[in-house]
């Protein structure tokens, strides 16, 4: 089962697994994950006028009090004049920025309606991602003993989480093997654990627009080594700020672009298979690389985002992590530069306005890849990829109370040249429901069908050797993710996979019915 944050599924894993997230206005956890708690921590303005409840008995008393109030009024006016303006509320991570003028008006409206005690932490959540990592309200410790508040006072925020997943083929002829000879996720009972800690520092306190420094670490463990391997190392080291009233966003450092592009966590919980993009060089949570990302916001919905990234190894994430387990090395063998460009349209759900996200992107890689058409030839550059994806809310079940709840549909298409990539096409259709029941407003049900087309050159080469080979892999996966308590999610599902292995198979490995179980805990 693949982690929605982790999303480093090897080409042998084809179950799109549920990965829990936090709350948003109605749902959205993590993985864009837990919901954004958009509120304003500024207290409502207090009227400092005259005390109308005074009922002095004698006129002299009234005159004295009137004189006293008249003396206080200029002082209060001076205080108002020198009082610093309330800071502009931060846009929730993973959501389009509002222009500052609009944000200030929205801030005043929200302040009049309610005061969110956790809103003060919004500016400390990691910025620049499409992924909505939960805020403190959706963690198990929230602000226990005032630790989070004390750190926030000096501009420091943090979020940590642990994701543990299990997959096991339930068919009687599962063709069990030794771990060393395992061919796909679930052939043997497969357990994985990914653990993260992200710390941010607010630079806007020094006048840098939306400025932020982000430092993150990741540890992972797998009983099957191939999707891993095990590691402890860097997850991210980044600098972020905005320009021209949030029209332009800049993020640079060691980045994991799987959380910056594509948006594969539909519904904020369940993730698509990104192997088609990883093989073409996109960086992952376990394999961050140096990059500079620029996003131009034409308005609050339409955007274009570009990245110049050092590619991960052209031999795949496994080799990248093996050669650079800490993630700190600047380069790995045969890796070049990757240019990614994504254009998109994204609008949040509102009463009568369905949630919509359309995006399309391309990537060009200068790394030196082995040719699958002619393996004897020297390595060659010129690899590329493309993708298009869409998610649309089809029905709002609680338009006035929680407009993001309802039924959604979506699709993804990814492609890469078959002479340089083992996966040449990936197709996915999905149907999912956020908050399917009134008494479970943060749960998610998902049904996903996917098809992976393998390189014709790699398949033909296997057939020429007399091996059993298949040209595609098809999977149908159903999952239910429950939000059990603040910061605690659990998911269970079944995934039927026809040809779960990569390209070659045996008569015993043509089918799999994987039981998928996972837990996700935020702190």
C-alpha positions in Angstrom: 0.0 0.0 0.0 1.4 3.3 -1.0 1.6 6.3 1.2 -0.1 9.4 0.0 2.8 11.5 1.1 5.3 8.7 0.4 4.0 8.0 -3.1 7.2 6.3 -4.1 5.5 3.2 -5.4 7.7 1.0 -7.5 6.4 -0.1 -11.0 5.5 -3.4 -9.4 2.9 -1.8 -7.1 -0.4 -1.1 -8.7 -2.9 -0.7 -5.9 -3.9 2.9 -5.5 -4.2 2.9 -1.8 -6.1 5.1 0.6 -4.0 7.5 2.6 -5.7 9.5 5.3 -5.6 13.2 5.7 -6.9 16.0 7.8 -10.0 18.2 7.8 -10.7 21.1 5.6 -13.9 23.0 5.4 -15.5 19.6 5.2 -12.7 17.2 4.6 -9.3 17.1 3.1 -6.5 15.5 5.0 -3.5 15.0 4.4 -2.3 13.4 1.6 -4.3 17.3 -0.1 -4.6 16.1 3.2 -6.1 17.3 6.4 -8.3 20.2 6.3 -7.3 23.8 6.2 -8.4 25.6 9.3 -8.8 29.0 7.7 -9.7 31.5 10.3 -8.4 34.7 11.8 -6.8 34.9 15.2 -7.3 38.6 15.4 -9.8 39.4 18.2 -12.8 41.5 17.3 -12.2 45.2 17.8 -13.4 46.4 21.2 -15.3 49.6 21.4 -13.6 52.1 23.6 -16.2 54.7 23.7 -18.1 56.2 26.6 -19.5 54.1 29.4 -23.3 54.3 28.7 -24.1 52.2 31.8 -23.2 54.9 34.2 -26.1 56.1 36.3 -24.7 58.8 38.6 -27.2 60.3 41.0 -26.0 63.8 41.3 -25.2 66.2 38.5 -21.8 67.0 39.9 -20.9 63.3 39.6 -22.1 63.3 36.0 -19.9 66.3 35.3 -16.9 64.7 36.9 -17.4 61.5 34.9 -18.0 63.4 31.7 -14.8 65.3 32.2 -12.9 62.1 32.9 -14.2 60.5 29.8 -13.4 63.5 27.7 -9.8 63.3 29.0 -9.6 59.6 28.1 -10.9 60.0 24.6 -7.8 61.6 23.1 -5.6 59.0 24.7 -7.6 56.2 23.2 -7.5 57.9 19.8 -3.7 58.1 20.1 -3.6 54.4 21.0 -5.6 53.5 17.9 -3.4 55.6 15.7 -0.2 53.8 16.9 -1.7 50.3 17.1 0.0 48.1 14.4 -2.4 46.8 11.8 -3.5 43.1 12.1 -1.4 40.9 10.0 -2.8 39.5 6.7 -4.0 36.0 7.3 -2.0 33.3 5.6 -3.5 31.3 2.8 -3.8 27.6 3.8 -1.1 25.5 2.3 -2.3 23.8 -0.9 -4.9 26.4 -1.7 -4.6 29.3 -4.1 -3.5 32.6 -2.5 -6.0 35.4 -2.3 -4.9 38.9 -3.2 -4.2 40.8 0.0 -7.1 43.2 -0.3 -9.6 40.3 -0.7 -7.9 38.4 2.2 -8.3 41.4 4.5 -12.0 41.7 3.7 -12.4 38.0 4.3 -10.5 38.3 7.5 -12.9 40.9 8.9 -15.9 38.8 7.9 -14.4 35.7 9.6 -13.6 37.6 12.7 -17.1 38.8 13.1 -18.4 35.3 12.7 -16.0 33.3 14.9 -12.6 33.2 16.3 -10.6 30.0 15.6 -8.1 29.4 18.4 -5.9 27.4 16.0 -5.8 30.1 13.2 -2.7 31.6 14.7 -0.7 28.6 13.4 -1.9 28.9 9.7 1.1 31.1 8.8 3.4 28.4 10.2 2.2 25.6 8.0 4.4 24.7 5.0 3.7 26.9 2.0 3.9 26.3 -1.7 2.5 22.8 -1.8 -0.7 21.5 -3.5 -0.7 19.0 -0.6 -2.7 20.1 2.5 -0.8 18.9 5.5 -3.1 19.2 8.5 -2.9 22.0 11.0 -2.5 21.6 14.8 -6.3 21.1 15.3 -6.1 17.8 13.5 -3.2 16.3 15.6 -3.2 14.1 18.6 -1.4 16.6 20.9 -2.8 19.9 19.4 -1.4 22.4 21.9 -0.8 20.2 24.9 1.1 22.0 27.8 1.4 25.0 25.6 4.4 23.7 23.7 3.1 24.6 20.2 2.0 28.1 21.4 5.4 28.8 23.0 7.2 27.9 19.7 4.7 29.9 17.6 5.5 32.9 19.7 9.0 32.8 18.4 8.0 32.0 14.8 8.5 28.2 14.8 5.9 25.7 13.7 6.0 21.9 13.4 4.1 18.9 12.2 5.0 15.2 12.4 3.2 12.1 11.2 3.6 8.3 11.0 2.1 6.3 8.2 2.0 2.5 8.5 0.6 0.2 5.7 0.1 -3.5 5.1 -0.7 -5.4 1.9 -1.4 -9.1 1.5 -2.7 -11.2 -1.4 -5.8 -13.1 -0.3 -6.0 -15.5 -3.2 -5.2 -19.1 -2.3 -2.6 -19.5 -5.0 -0.6 -16.4 -4.0 2.7 -18.0 -5.0 4.5 -17.0 -1.9 8.2 -16.5 -2.2 11.2 -15.6 -0.2 11.5 -11.8 0.5 14.5 -11.7 -1.8 12.5 -13.1 -4.7 9.3 -11.1 -4.1 7.9 -9.6 -7.3 5.1 -7.4 -6.2 3.5 -5.7 -3.2 1.4 -8.3 -1.3 2.9 -11.4 -2.8 4.2 -11.9 0.7 2.6 -10.0 3.6 4.2 -6.6 3.0 4.6 -3.9 5.7 5.9 -0.4 5.3 6.4 2.5 7.7 7.1 6.1 6.7 7.7 8.8 9.4 8.1 12.5 8.9 8.9 15.6 10.9 8.6 19.1 9.3 9.7 22.3 11.1 9.0 25.8 9.7 10.3 29.3 10.6 8.2 32.4 9.8 10.3 35.1 8.0 7.3 37.4 7.5 8.0 38.7 11.0 11.1 40.4 9.4 9.1 41.9 6.6 9.6 39.2 4.0 6.3 38.7 2.2 5.0 35.3 3.3 8.6 34.3 3.9 9.3 30.9 5.4 12.2 28.4 5.9 11.2 24.7 5.9 13.3 21.8 7.2 12.1 18.2 7.1 13.4 14.7 7.8 12.0 11.3 6.7 12.6 7.7 7.9 11.2 4.7 6.1 11.2 0.9 6.6 10.0 -1.8 4.3 9.8 -5.6 4.7 10.2 -5.8 0.9 13.3 -3.8 -0.1 12.4 -3.0 -3.7 9.9 -0.1 -3.1 12.2 1.3 -0.5 15.0 0.9 0.4 15.1 1.7 4.2 16.6 5.1 4.9 16.9 8.0 7.3 17.5 11.3 5.7 16.4 14.7 4.4 12.9 15.2 3.3 13.1 19.0 2.5 15.2 22.1 3.1 13.5 25.0 1.5 13.1 28.8 1.3 9.8 30.3 0.3 8.4 33.8 -0.3 5.9 35.7 -2.5 6.2 38.8 -4.7 3.8 41.4 -6.2 0.9 40.9 -3.9 1.2 37.1 -4.0 1.1 37.0 -7.8 4.5 35.3 -7.9 5.6 32.5 -5.6 9.2 31.4 -5.2 10.4 28.2 -3.5 14.0 26.9 -3.7 16.2 24.3 -2.0 16.0 20.6 -1.6 12.4 19.9 -2.8 10.2 16.9 -3.2 8.3 17.8 -6.4 5.8 15.0 -6.0 4.1 17.3 -3.5 4.5 20.4 -5.7 3.1 19.1 -9.1 0.4 16.8 -10.5 -1.8 16.6 -7.5 -2.1 12.9 -7.2 -3.9 12.8 -3.8 -7.4 13.1 -5.1 -9.9 13.7 -2.4 -7.0 14.6 -0.2 -6.6 10.9 0.9 -6.2 8.4 -1.9 -3.2 8.6 -4.2 -2.5 7.8 -7.8 0.5 5.8 -9.0 3.2 8.3 -9.9 5.8 5.8 -11.1 5.4 7.1 -14.7 6.8 10.5 -13.5 9.4 9.1 -11.0 11.0 7.0 -13.7 11.4 10.2 -15.8 13.2 12.1 -12.9 10.6 13.8 -10.6 11.9 14.0 -7.0 10.1 12.2 -4.2 9.6 12.3 -0.4 12.4 9.8 0.0 14.6 11.4 -2.8 14.5 15.2 -2.6 16.8 17.0 -5.0 17.9 20.7 -5.5 15.3 22.7 -7.3 13.9 26.2 -8.0 10.1 26.4 -8.4 8.3 29.5 -9.6 4.5 29.8 -9.7 2.6 32.6 -11.4 -1.0 33.2 -10.3 -3.0 34.9 -13.0 -5.9 35.2 -10.4 -7.2 33.2 -7.5 -7.8 30.2 -9.7 -5.6 30.1 -12.8 -1.9 29.4 -12.5 1.3 28.3 -14.2 4.1 26.6 -12.3 7.7 25.9 -13.5 10.5 24.0 -11.9 14.2 23.6 -12.7 15.1 20.4 -10.7 18.1 18.2 -10.6 16.7 14.9 -11.8 16.8 11.8 -9.6 18.8 8.8 -11.0 17.7 7.8 -14.5 17.8 4.2 -13.1 14.9 5.0 -10.8 14.1 5.9 -7.1 15.6 2.7 -5.7 19.1 3.5 -7.2 18.7 7.2 -6.3 18.1 6.3 -2.6 20.8 3.6 -2.6 23.4 6.0 -3.9 22.2 9.0 -1.8 20.3 7.7 1.3 20.6 10.9 3.2 19.5 13.0 0.3 22.2 15.6 0.8 24.4 14.8 -2.2 24.1 17.3 -5.0 24.2 14.8 -7.8 24.0 11.0 -8.6 25.5 9.1 -11.5 24.1 9.9 -15.0 21.5 12.4 -13.5 21.0 15.7 -15.3 18.5 18.5 -15.1 14.7 18.2 -15.3 12.4 21.1 -16.4 8.8 20.8 -15.4 5.9 23.1 -16.4 2.3 22.8 -15.2 -0.7 24.9 -16.0 -3.9 24.6 -14.0 -7.2 25.9 -12.9 -8.3 25.3 -9.2 -11.4 26.5 -7.4 -12.5 25.6 -3.9 -16.0 24.3 -3.1 -18.5 27.0 -2.0 -22.3 26.9 -1.7 -23.5 26.2 -5.2 -20.0 26.2 -6.6 -18.4 22.7 -7.0 -14.8 22.0 -6.3 -12.8 21.8 -9.5 -9.1 21.2 -10.3 -7.8 20.9 -13.9 -4.1 20.6 -14.5 -1.7 19.5 -17.3 2.1 19.4 -17.4 5.2 18.3 -19.3 8.8 17.5 -18.3 12.1 17.4 -20.2 15.1 15.6 -18.8 18.8 15.8 -19.8 19.8 12.7 -17.8 21.5 9.8 -19.6 19.1 6.8 -19.8 19.6 3.3 -21.0 17.9 2.6 -24.3 15.3 -0.2 -24.0 15.1 -0.4 -27.8 18.9 -1.1 -28.1 20.5 -1.9 -24.7 23.9 -2.2 -26.2 24.0 1.4 -27.3 25.5 4.1 -25.0 23.2 5.9 -22.7 21.2 8.8 -24.2 19.5 11.9 -23.0 16.2 13.5 -24.2 13.7 11.7 -21.9 10.4 13.5 -21.2 6.9 13.0 -19.8 3.5 14.5 -19.9 0.3 14.3 -17.9 -3.2 15.6 -17.7 -5.6 15.3 -14.7 -9.0 16.6 -13.6 -11.1 16.3 -10.5 -14.6 17.7 -10.3 -17.2 17.7 -7.6 -20.4 16.2 -9.1 -22.7 16.7 -6.2 -22.7 18.7 -2.9 -24.3 16.8 0.0 -24.2 19.7 2.4 -23.7 22.8 0.3 -24.5 25.3 3.0 -22.8 23.7 6.0 -19.8 22.0 4.4 -19.7 22.5 0.6 -16.6 20.2 0.1 -18.7 17.2 1.1 -20.2 15.2 -1.8 -19.4 13.0 -4.7 -16.4 13.6 -7.0 -15.1 12.1 -10.3 -11.7 12.4 -11.9 -9.1 11.0 -14.3 -5.4 11.0 -14.9 -3.3 10.3 -18.0 0.5 10.1 -17.9 2.9 9.2 -20.6 6.6 8.8 -21.5 8.7 7.5 -24.4 8.7 3.7 -24.5 12.3 3.5 -25.7 13.6 5.1 -22.4 10.9 4.2 -19.9 9.5 0.9 -18.7 6.0 2.5 -18.2 4.9 4.2 -21.4 1.3 5.0 -20.4 -0.8 5.2 -17.2 -4.6 5.7 -17.2 -6.8 6.2 -14.2 -10.5 6.7 -13.5 -11.8 7.5 -10.0 -15.0 8.1 -8.2 -15.0 9.1 -4.5 -17.1 10.6 -1.8 -16.0 13.0 0.9 -18.0 13.0 4.1 -20.3 10.2 2.8 -22.4 10.1 6.0 -23.7 12.9 8.2 -22.2 11.3 11.3 -18.9 10.7 9.4 -18.2 14.1 7.8 -14.5 13.5 7.5 -14.4 10.0 6.1 -13.8 9.1 2.4 -14.9 6.3 0.1 -12.9 5.8 -3.1 -13.2 3.5 -6.1 -10.3 3.6 -8.6 -9.6 1.8 -11.9 -6.2 2.0 -13.5 -4.2 0.6 -16.4 -0.5 0.7 -16.8 1.0 0.1 -20.3 4.5 -1.3 -20.4 7.2 -0.4 -22.9 6.7 -2.4 -26.1 10.5 -2.6 -26.4 10.9 -4.1 -22.9 8.0 -6.6 -23.5 9.3 -7.7 -26.9 12.8 -8.2 -25.4 11.3 -10.5 -22.7 9.2 -12.5 -25.2 12.3 -12.9 -27.4 14.0 -14.6 -24.4 11.1 -17.0 -24.1 9.7 -15.4 -20.9 6.0 -15.0 -20.1 5.3 -11.3 -20.5 2.3 -9.0 -20.5 1.8 -5.6 -22.1 -0.3 -4.0 -19.4 -1.4 -4.2 -15.8 -5.0 -3.4 -14.7 -6.2 -2.8 -11.2 -9.5 -2.0 -9.5 -9.3 -0.7 -5.9 -11.9 0.2 -3.3 -11.0 1.8 0.0 -12.7 3.3 3.0 -10.8 5.8 5.2 -12.2 6.7 8.6 -11.2 9.8 10.6 -11.3 8.2 14.1 -10.2 11.1 16.2 -8.2 14.4 15.8 -5.0 13.3 14.1 -5.9 9.7 13.7 -7.0 8.0 10.5 -7.4 4.3 9.5 -8.1 2.8 6.1 -9.1 -0.6 4.8 -9.6 -1.7 1.2 -9.3 -4.4 -1.5 -7.4 -4.2 -4.7 -7.8 -6.7 -7.6 -4.8 -6.7 -9.9 -4.4 -8.5 -13.2 -0.7 -9.0 -13.8 0.6 -7.4 -10.6 4.3 -7.9 -11.7 6.4 -5.7 -13.9 6.4 -7.0 -17.6 7.2 -10.7 -16.9 5.2 -13.1 -14.9 4.6 -16.8 -14.1 1.3 -18.7 -14.3 1.0 -18.3 -10.5 1.5 -14.5 -10.5 -1.1 -13.4 -13.0 -3.7 -12.3 -10.4 -3.7 -10.8 -7.0 -6.4 -9.7 -4.5 -4.6 -7.5 -2.0 -6.1 -6.7 1.4 -4.9 -3.1 2.2 -4.8 -1.7 5.7 -3.1 1.5 6.9 -3.0 3.9 9.8 -2.0 7.6 9.8 -1.3 9.6 12.9 -0.4 13.3 13.1 1.3 15.0 16.0 
